[in-house]
Amino acid sequence: MAFNAYETKRLEKIIAAHINKTLDQGFRITDDSVELFEQRPDKKNPQEMLELPMARATYIKAAKIWKVYWMRADRKWAGYERMPQVDTIEEFLELVEDNELGCFHG
């Protein structure tokens, strides 16, 4: 189920305050998920920006939790085993920022 306009604006505000602008991180909100990505110039065409997915959280409304995913080297999302779910979007953002296992970004 997609977020309503109020929920989307709230998420945008929280995420924008947490992501690291110096590393050119961005985010998108689609349906019931938030995806964080790193933006870098393409090595072959520096005028073109690439988006490198880092982390995703999907809200499970019935359980009121966020499921946490990371992007594997094979370009598939995988559940983050260390902490498969969190209660708030803020917890998700902190988990990605801490990057304890190095799964979310380099």
Buried (B, 14 or more C-beta within 10 A) or exposed (E): EEBEEEEEEEBBEBBEEBBEEEEBBBBBBEEBBBBBBBEEEEEEEEEEEEEEBBBBBBBEEEEEBBBBBBBEEEEEBEEBEEEEBBEEBBBBBEBBBEBEEEBBBE
